[in-house]
């Protein structure tokens, strides 16, 4: 009887389970590597701009001032130059008459209580008519950190 098995041994069967022990070993090795190297990595610092680090105003820009009550004044920012109150509709024409060169910057300063929309309307009017060097005037004081 050639087909019969001899002895008391059990027959070997195939396991249909996945052996995950090698994967666990690899995971633990990676975990140890990350735990050892993590303290050595220094976090990157990002220097965010603040009002205290604002760039200096260019030599002779045209300054547009918007007051809390909505009055608009314009002047060429030079020593002894005074603001001239003008209607909002004439801002573009007045600025174009004051500009000396094509690259003359225009700086807008507005009261803190002026609606944002009013400032953006004037900026949009100037930009859509070819004035591309626009900026906002800021107080050059040391910025205080925000409280949480």
Phi, psi and omega in degrees: 000094185281333185279351184266148179270147178253149174094177185262005185294149178278152178278144181275132177245155178283138175273137177254031178249151179272136179275109184264000181300316178297325179292323177294319178299315180297317180298318180293322177296315178297320178299316178296318179299313180295323179293326180283320185275339183301316180293341181280341183275125179269136179289145178285142178256137179248124178270103179277144180289147176228169182297327180293340181255018182294149180291153178291152180290137178301168189308297183226075177278165170272129182251128176251126182243128178247120182269169184302322182278000177099356178293140180246132178233150182227144173204157170274123188285086177227167177296128177084359180280135180254156177287143178242117179288134179221156174293153182301329182291337184260006183301311183299312182297319181293318180293318180296329178285337181272338185292129182267325181226164183295333182259020178292126180283154175240127182246130180253126174240132183227148175297150181297340182263002177286133178300142181302323181300322179296317179295315182293329177296315179294318178299317181295320178299315181293316183293320181289347178253023171097356178271108186258341181268080181248147178209169177248134178281137178231159173285131182270063178247162180293127181286138176261142181293145180288141178274145180269000000 
